Amino acid sequence: MRDEPAGNERHRGHTVNSIVLARQPILDRRESVVGYALRYRPLTPSGQLEGPETSIASVMVGALAEIGLEKLVGDRPAYIEVTPPLLHYVDQLPLPPERVMLEVAAPTHADADLLQALHDVIRVGFRIAIVGVIPAGAGEALWQLAGAVKLDSRAIACGGDEVNDLLMGLRRRGLRLIADRVETHEQYEATRALNFDAYQGQYFAAPRPIREAVAPTHRLGALVSLTHGAAGASLEDLERHIREDPGLSYRFVRLANSAFYGGRTPVGSIRQALMRLGAASVSQWIMLFALSKMTDRPQHLLNTAVHRARLCELLAREYPDTVPERAFTAGLFSVLDALLNRPIRELIADLCLDDRLATAITDHRGPEGRLLAAVLAYERGDFAACAQRDVRLVTVANAYWHAVEWADYATAMVA
C-alpha cells in the first residue's frame, strides 16, 4: 500500500542471510489467538536450505534479536521448536523466558543429559511442551517437567479407549492439550469432542463445510471493477465513491493522519487524505473495508488475508512480470472462501475478474499465481515448496515480517 522496498532495512543480517522464519497461530476453542508457533530453517550463504542442526543457535539469536519478539508474536507466547542439543544454548536467546514455550519432540527414552538440560531451561523461566507421546516407561520425569503437550490430530482424531486413556492421563498431570496439524473439519470436530485446549493447523484458513447465510458479493464486485479497470481508478472516481459513505470518509482521513502515512501537517479533507495515500493504496483500503463488513469470521482470518495480500504485493515488486496491485488482490481474495463460506470458484465467478487474476487465485497460474503459491507454502512452513516456485527464499523472508507488521496494523484499522 505504501511505496516501500520489500526488504525492511531493520531486518537485514541474520534474518535475511541466515534463516527463514514463519509463524502459525495457535487458537483456543473460541478461535482466539493464544500463541504463535515459530517455524524456521537456516540458509547457506547461497540461499539454500540447510539441515536444522547447522549453526541453528547462532542464526536464531540473530533473527530473534533483529526482528524482535513484539513483531514476531505481539503479546502472545511464542512456541519455538528446539532439539536436545539446542537446549544447551537456549539461555543465549534474546527472549524473556516467561513468554516462551519450548517445543521438544517426545524422545524414545529420557537420558540424564536431556533431563538436566530441561531442568536448566525451566530454572531460568522457560516452559516446555512435549510434541508427541512419550512411550510407556520411557520417562515419567519428562511429563512432570512439561506444561503442555502437542498431539498430531491425524493420529488421535479416531478416538477410542486407548486415546481416551492417554488424554485422561495427560490431564491428570495438569498438561495443556494442543491439537497440532488440524487440516480438516473432521479432525477439528474430533479434537474438540476430546476437549483439547488449543488447536493449530491450516484448517483455520480454510472454508467451513456448513454453508451459512451467503454474504452478497455484488458490492465487492463493483469495487473490483472500479479499482481494477483498464486504466485503474482515478482519485476523482474514488473520492466520489468514498463521499457516499460518511463512515468510510472518516476512516480515510484517520488513515492519512496515522503513523503509517502521516506527514508534518494533518489532513482536513477527503481530497487531501486521498492525495496523501495515493490511488493504488486507496483502492486496496476500499477493498479491505468492504471485505471486513461482509464477514463475521474471527479476526485472525482477516489478518491472514491481509498478510497474504501485503506479502504478495511486496514480492511482486521484485519480479518484473508481476503487477503489485494484482498480486495484492490475489492474496486478499485467496481467503474469500473461508471468510464467506462459499466455494472459491463460485465467488470468483460472481466477481467477474479477468482471466489472469481469476486463475491466479483459483489455480495459482500466471505470474501472480506463482507468487501466491509461494506465499501459501511459506505460510505453512514448507520452505522447500516455496523455493520451488522460482522465488528466492531470502526475498520472501525479508518481506514476511514487514507484511506481518502491516497486517496487524491494517486488521486493527478495519475492525
ABEGO torsion letter per residue (X at the ends): XBBBBABBAAABEAAAAABBBBBBBBBBAAGBBAEBBBBBBBBBAAGBBBBAABGAAAAAAAAAAAAEAAAAAEABBBBBBBBAAAAAAAAABBBBAAABBBBBBBBABBBAAAAAAAAAAAAAGBBBBBBEBBBBGAGAAAAAABABBBBBAAAAAAEEAAAAAAAAAAAAAGBBBBBBGBABAAAAAAAAAAGBABBBEAAAABBBABBBBBBBAAAAAAAAAAAABAAEBBAAAAAAAAAABAAAAAAAAAAAABAAABBABBBABAAAAAAAAEAAAAAAAAAAAAAAAABABBAAAAAAAAAAAAAAAAAAAABAABBAAAAAAAAAAAAAAAAAGBBAAAAAAAAGBBAAAAAAAAAGBEAAAAAAAAAAAAAAGBAAAAAAAGBBAAAAAAAAAAAAAAAAAAAAAAX
